[in-house]
Amino acid sequence: MDPLFYRPKDAAAVLGMSRTAVFRLIKSGELRSIKNNGYRLIPAAALVDYAHTLEAQASMEVA
């Protein structure tokens, strides 16, 4: 079973970016996250949504 939530470090690896970049995206509101018992967690669906947003932006830039 795939994880439902990712820690920022793991989300960064999935997205191919740094942990700092992930926190920057969270702070800007571009990447959804939750805080649970002091841990920052990123839903797997939020990673997929962010990837779709990037794809849409890229296709708009090409057009």
ABEGO torsion letter per residue (X at the ends): XBBABBBAAAAAAAAGBBAAAAAAAAAAGABBBBBBGGBBBBBAAAAAAAAAAAAAAAAAAAX
